[in-house]
Amino acid sequence: MNDRNGCWLNPKEIMQNYILYNIGLIHTSNGEHTKALEYYFQAL
């Protein structure tokens, strides 16, 4: 799969990053900002 910039995207990697980002959101909503940042950085 190609994105608009011509980079190849791995569907498995996309899903893993999506999950990590959502875990970060959960920690953010619980006020656990340091823990949330860990997951956001992993998603990047």
PyMOL Python script that loads the backbone (N, CA, C, O; Angstrom):
from pymol import cmd

cmd.read_pdbstr("""\
ATOM      1  N   MET A   1       0.861  -1.166   0.000  1.00  0.00           N
ATOM      2  CA  MET A   1       0.000   0.000   0.000  1.00  0.00           C
ATOM      3  C   MET A   1       0.908   1.229   0.000  1.00  0.00           C
ATOM      4  O   MET A   1       1.905   1.254   0.721  1.00  0.00           O
ATOM      5  N   ASN A   2       0.587   2.222  -0.776  1.00  0.00           N
ATOM      6  CA  ASN A   2       1.365   3.452  -0.897  1.00  0.00           C
ATOM      7  C   ASN A   2       0.596   4.623  -0.309  1.00  0.00           C
ATOM      8  O   ASN A   2      -0.612   4.734  -0.516  1.00  0.00           O
ATOM      9  N   ASP A   3       1.276   5.496   0.419  1.00  0.00           N
ATOM     10  CA  ASP A   3       0.614   6.716   0.861  1.00  0.00           C
ATOM     11  C   ASP A   3       0.838   7.806  -0.191  1.00  0.00           C
ATOM     12  O   ASP A   3       1.463   7.552  -1.220  1.00  0.00           O
ATOM     13  N   ARG A   4       0.347   8.981   0.053  1.00  0.00           N
ATOM     14  CA  ARG A   4       0.446  10.080  -0.923  1.00  0.00           C
ATOM     15  C   ARG A   4       1.879  10.513  -1.181  1.00  0.00           C
ATOM     16  O   ARG A   4       2.165  11.114  -2.217  1.00  0.00           O
ATOM     17  N   ASN A   5       2.781  10.219  -0.257  1.00  0.00           N
ATOM     18  CA  ASN A   5       4.181  10.627  -0.417  1.00  0.00           C
ATOM     19  C   ASN A   5       5.030   9.546  -1.051  1.00  0.00           C
ATOM     20  O   ASN A   5       6.240   9.723  -1.195  1.00  0.00           O
ATOM     21  N   GLY A   6       4.432   8.433  -1.434  1.00  0.00           N
ATOM     22  CA  GLY A   6       5.170   7.354  -2.069  1.00  0.00           C
ATOM     23  C   GLY A   6       5.834   6.392  -1.100  1.00  0.00           C
ATOM     24  O   GLY A   6       6.635   5.559  -1.524  1.00  0.00           O
ATOM     25  N   CYS A   7       5.528   6.481   0.193  1.00  0.00           N
ATOM     26  CA  CYS A   7       6.117   5.580   1.185  1.00  0.00           C
ATOM     27  C   CYS A   7       5.304   4.295   1.256  1.00  0.00           C
ATOM     28  O   CYS A   7       4.076   4.316   1.172  1.00  0.00           O
ATOM     29  N   TRP A   8       5.998   3.191   1.411  1.00  0.00           N
ATOM     30  CA  TRP A   8       5.292   1.922   1.572  1.00  0.00           C
ATOM     31  C   TRP A   8       4.825   1.776   3.004  1.00  0.00           C
ATOM     32  O   TRP A   8       5.594   1.986   3.942  1.00  0.00           O
ATOM     33  N   LEU A   9       3.582   1.421   3.168  1.00  0.00           N
ATOM     34  CA  LEU A   9       2.989   1.263   4.498  1.00  0.00           C
ATOM     35  C   LEU A   9       2.710  -0.210   4.753  1.00  0.00           C
ATOM     36  O   LEU A   9       2.109  -0.896   3.926  1.00  0.00           O
ATOM     37  N   ASN A  10       3.152  -0.679   5.896  1.00  0.00           N
ATOM     38  CA  ASN A  10       2.935  -2.050   6.309  1.00  0.00           C
ATOM     39  C   ASN A  10       1.645  -2.095   7.133  1.00  0.00           C
ATOM     40  O   ASN A  10       1.582  -1.484   8.200  1.00  0.00           O
ATOM     41  N   PRO A  11       0.611  -2.810   6.659  1.00  0.00           N
ATOM     42  CA  PRO A  11      -0.664  -2.842   7.396  1.00  0.00           C
ATOM     43  C   PRO A  11      -0.524  -3.298   8.853  1.00  0.00           C
ATOM     44  O   PRO A  11      -1.214  -2.783   9.732  1.00  0.00           O
ATOM     45  N   LYS A  12       0.361  -4.255   9.108  1.00  0.00           N
ATOM     46  CA  LYS A  12       0.562  -4.715  10.489  1.00  0.00           C
ATOM     47  C   LYS A  12       1.146  -3.601  11.347  1.00  0.00           C
ATOM     48  O   LYS A  12       0.725  -3.407  12.487  1.00  0.00           O
ATOM     49  N   GLU A  13       2.111  -2.873  10.807  1.00  0.00           N
ATOM     50  CA  GLU A  13       2.714  -1.766  11.538  1.00  0.00           C
ATOM     51  C   GLU A  13       1.702  -0.646  11.774  1.00  0.00           C
ATOM     52  O   GLU A  13       1.694  -0.031  12.841  1.00  0.00           O
ATOM     53  N   ILE A  14       0.862  -0.384  10.800  1.00  0.00           N
ATOM     54  CA  ILE A  14      -0.180   0.634  10.952  1.00  0.00           C
ATOM     55  C   ILE A  14      -1.104   0.266  12.106  1.00  0.00           C
ATOM     56  O   ILE A  14      -1.443   1.119  12.926  1.00  0.00           O
ATOM     57  N   MET A  15      -1.508  -0.986  12.174  1.00  0.00           N
ATOM     58  CA  MET A  15      -2.419  -1.435  13.237  1.00  0.00           C
ATOM     59  C   MET A  15      -1.744  -1.350  14.601  1.00  0.00           C
ATOM     60  O   MET A  15      -2.368  -0.929  15.574  1.00  0.00           O
ATOM     61  N   GLN A  16      -0.472  -1.746  14.682  1.00  0.00           N
ATOM     62  CA  GLN A  16       0.244  -1.672  15.948  1.00  0.00           C
ATOM     63  C   GLN A  16       0.341  -0.227  16.430  1.00  0.00           C
ATOM     64  O   GLN A  16       0.147   0.052  17.613  1.00  0.00           O
ATOM     65  N   ASN A  17       0.642   0.690  15.511  1.00  0.00           N
ATOM     66  CA  ASN A  17       0.747   2.102  15.881  1.00  0.00           C
ATOM     67  C   ASN A  17      -0.599   2.653  16.312  1.00  0.00           C
ATOM     68  O   ASN A  17      -0.670   3.462  17.237  1.00  0.00           O
ATOM     69  N   TYR A  18      -1.665   2.227  15.655  1.00  0.00           N
ATOM     70  CA  TYR A  18      -3.020   2.655  16.005  1.00  0.00           C
ATOM     71  C   TYR A  18      -3.363   2.200  17.424  1.00  0.00           C
ATOM     72  O   TYR A  18      -3.928   2.960  18.210  1.00  0.00           O
ATOM     73  N   ILE A  19      -3.017   0.965  17.735  1.00  0.00           N
ATOM     74  CA  ILE A  19      -3.289   0.424  19.075  1.00  0.00           C
ATOM     75  C   ILE A  19      -2.485   1.174  20.128  1.00  0.00           C
ATOM     76  O   ILE A  19      -3.023   1.545  21.171  1.00  0.00           O
ATOM     77  N   LEU A  20      -1.194   1.402  19.864  1.00  0.00           N
ATOM     78  CA  LEU A  20      -0.361   2.124  20.821  1.00  0.00           C
ATOM     79  C   LEU A  20      -0.892   3.536  21.048  1.00  0.00           C
ATOM     80  O   LEU A  20      -0.916   4.020  22.180  1.00  0.00           O
ATOM     81  N   TYR A  21      -1.314   4.193  19.975  1.00  0.00           N
ATOM     82  CA  TYR A  21      -1.866   5.543  20.090  1.00  0.00           C
ATOM     83  C   TYR A  21      -3.127   5.531  20.953  1.00  0.00           C
ATOM     84  O   TYR A  21      -3.307   6.401  21.805  1.00  0.00           O
ATOM     85  N   ASN A  22      -3.986   4.557  20.736  1.00  0.00           N
ATOM     86  CA  ASN A  22      -5.228   4.477  21.512  1.00  0.00           C
ATOM     87  C   ASN A  22      -4.970   4.168  22.985  1.00  0.00           C
ATOM     88  O   ASN A  22      -5.688   4.660  23.855  1.00  0.00           O
ATOM     89  N   ILE A  23      -3.960   3.364  23.270  1.00  0.00           N
ATOM     90  CA  ILE A  23      -3.589   3.126  24.665  1.00  0.00           C
ATOM     91  C   ILE A  23      -3.121   4.433  25.288  1.00  0.00           C
ATOM     92  O   ILE A  23      -3.430   4.727  26.443  1.00  0.00           O
ATOM     93  N   GLY A  24      -2.369   5.221  24.509  1.00  0.00           N
ATOM     94  CA  GLY A  24      -1.958   6.543  24.986  1.00  0.00           C
ATOM     95  C   GLY A  24      -3.149   7.421  25.300  1.00  0.00           C
ATOM     96  O   GLY A  24      -3.148   8.136  26.302  1.00  0.00           O
ATOM     97  N   LEU A  25      -4.167   7.374  24.455  1.00  0.00           N
ATOM     98  CA  LEU A  25      -5.379   8.165  24.702  1.00  0.00           C
ATOM     99  C   LEU A  25      -6.056   7.762  26.011  1.00  0.00           C
ATOM    100  O   LEU A  25      -6.533   8.610  26.764  1.00  0.00           O
ATOM    101  N   ILE A  26      -6.088   6.467  26.264  1.00  0.00           N
ATOM    102  CA  ILE A  26      -6.707   5.978  27.503  1.00  0.00           C
ATOM    103  C   ILE A  26      -5.948   6.518  28.716  1.00  0.00           C
ATOM    104  O   ILE A  26      -6.553   6.989  29.678  1.00  0.00           O
ATOM    105  N   HIS A  27      -4.623   6.444  28.658  1.00  0.00           N
ATOM    106  CA  HIS A  27      -3.822   6.953  29.775  1.00  0.00           C
ATOM    107  C   HIS A  27      -4.005   8.467  29.926  1.00  0.00           C
ATOM    108  O   HIS A  27      -4.050   8.979  31.045  1.00  0.00           O
ATOM    109  N   THR A  28      -4.110   9.170  28.818  1.00  0.00           N
ATOM    110  CA  THR A  28      -4.339  10.617  28.879  1.00  0.00           C
ATOM    111  C   THR A  28      -5.661  10.914  29.576  1.00  0.00           C
ATOM    112  O   THR A  28      -5.730  11.785  30.443  1.00  0.00           O
ATOM    113  N   SER A  29      -6.703  10.190  29.196  1.00  0.00           N
ATOM    114  CA  SER A  29      -8.020  10.447  29.793  1.00  0.00           C
ATOM    115  C   SER A  29      -8.046  10.099  31.273  1.00  0.00           C
ATOM    116  O   SER A  29      -8.881  10.611  32.019  1.00  0.00           O
ATOM    117  N   ASN A  30      -7.129   9.224  31.705  1.00  0.00           N
ATOM    118  CA  ASN A  30      -7.023   8.870  33.125  1.00  0.00           C
ATOM    119  C   ASN A  30      -6.078   9.793  33.885  1.00  0.00           C
ATOM    120  O   ASN A  30      -5.851   9.609  35.081  1.00  0.00           O
ATOM    121  N   GLY A  31      -5.531  10.778  33.193  1.00  0.00           N
ATOM    122  CA  GLY A  31      -4.627  11.721  33.839  1.00  0.00           C
ATOM    123  C   GLY A  31      -3.206  11.203  33.992  1.00  0.00           C
ATOM    124  O   GLY A  31      -2.394  11.822  34.679  1.00  0.00           O
ATOM    125  N   GLU A  32      -2.898  10.090  33.367  1.00  0.00           N
ATOM    126  CA  GLU A  32      -1.565   9.481  33.453  1.00  0.00           C
ATOM    127  C   GLU A  32      -0.730   9.950  32.258  1.00  0.00           C
ATOM    128  O   GLU A  32      -0.460   9.181  31.336  1.00  0.00           O
ATOM    129  N   HIS A  33      -0.331  11.209  32.290  1.00  0.00           N
ATOM    130  CA  HIS A  33       0.301  11.836  31.128  1.00  0.00           C
ATOM    131  C   HIS A  33       1.685  11.276  30.809  1.00  0.00           C
ATOM    132  O   HIS A  33       2.039  11.147  29.637  1.00  0.00           O
ATOM    133  N   THR A  34       2.456  10.947  31.811  1.00  0.00           N
ATOM    134  CA  THR A  34       3.785  10.380  31.568  1.00  0.00           C
ATOM    135  C   THR A  34       3.661   9.022  30.882  1.00  0.00           C
ATOM    136  O   THR A  34       4.383   8.731  29.928  1.00  0.00           O
ATOM    137  N   LYS A  35       2.750   8.205  31.371  1.00  0.00           N
ATOM    138  CA  LYS A  35       2.522   6.884  30.774  1.00  0.00           C
ATOM    139  C   LYS A  35       1.976   7.040  29.356  1.00  0.00           C
ATOM    140  O   LYS A  35       2.347   6.282  28.460  1.00  0.00           O
ATOM    141  N   ALA A  36       1.101   8.015  29.152  1.00  0.00           N
ATOM    142  CA  ALA A  36       0.546   8.252  27.821  1.00  0.00           C
ATOM    143  C   ALA A  36       1.642   8.622  26.838  1.00  0.00           C
ATOM    144  O   ALA A  36       1.644   8.135  25.708  1.00  0.00           O
ATOM    145  N   LEU A  37       2.569   9.468  27.244  1.00  0.00           N
ATOM    146  CA  LEU A  37       3.663   9.874  26.366  1.00  0.00           C
ATOM    147  C   LEU A  37       4.504   8.677  25.931  1.00  0.00           C
ATOM    148  O   LEU A  37       4.967   8.630  24.791  1.00  0.00           O
ATOM    149  N   GLU A  38       4.703   7.725  26.813  1.00  0.00           N
ATOM    150  CA  GLU A  38       5.467   6.518  26.466  1.00  0.00           C
ATOM    151  C   GLU A  38       4.811   5.824  25.281  1.00  0.00           C
ATOM    152  O   GLU A  38       5.499   5.410  24.347  1.00  0.00           O
ATOM    153  N   TYR A  39       3.492   5.692  25.308  1.00  0.00           N
ATOM    154  CA  TYR A  39       2.787   5.019  24.229  1.00  0.00           C
ATOM    155  C   TYR A  39       2.740   5.858  22.951  1.00  0.00           C
ATOM    156  O   TYR A  39       2.849   5.315  21.851  1.00  0.00           O
ATOM    157  N   TYR A  40       2.581   7.168  23.087  1.00  0.00           N
ATOM    158  CA  TYR A  40       2.600   8.041  21.915  1.00  0.00           C
ATOM    159  C   TYR A  40       3.950   7.956  21.198  1.00  0.00           C
ATOM    160  O   TYR A  40       4.002   7.882  19.971  1.00  0.00           O
ATOM    161  N   PHE A  41       5.047   7.967  21.979  1.00  0.00           N
ATOM    162  CA  PHE A  41       6.382   7.886  21.376  1.00  0.00           C
ATOM    163  C   PHE A  41       6.594   6.534  20.693  1.00  0.00           C
ATOM    164  O   PHE A  41       7.231   6.465  19.642  1.00  0.00           O
ATOM    165  N   GLN A  42       6.074   5.477  21.275  1.00  0.00           N
ATOM    166  CA  GLN A  42       6.176   4.155  20.637  1.00  0.00           C
ATOM    167  C   GLN A  42       5.406   4.131  19.325  1.00  0.00           C
ATOM    168  O   GLN A  42       5.837   3.506  18.356  1.00  0.00           O
ATOM    169  N   ALA A  43       4.269   4.812  19.298  1.00  0.00           N
ATOM    170  CA  ALA A  43       3.455   4.839  18.084  1.00  0.00           C
ATOM    171  C   ALA A  43       4.158   5.580  16.945  1.00  0.00           C
ATOM    172  O   ALA A  43       3.945   5.280  15.770  1.00  0.00           O
ATOM    173  N   LEU A  44       4.988   6.541  17.306  1.00  0.00           N
ATOM    174  CA  LEU A  44       5.725   7.280  16.278  1.00  0.00           C
ATOM    175  C   LEU A  44       6.804   6.402  15.682  1.00  0.00           C
ATOM    176  O   LEU A  44       7.538   6.840  14.796  1.00  0.00           O
TER     177      LEU A  44
END
""", "prot")
cmd.dss("prot")
cmd.show_as("cartoon", "prot")
cmd.util.cbc("prot")
cmd.orient("prot")
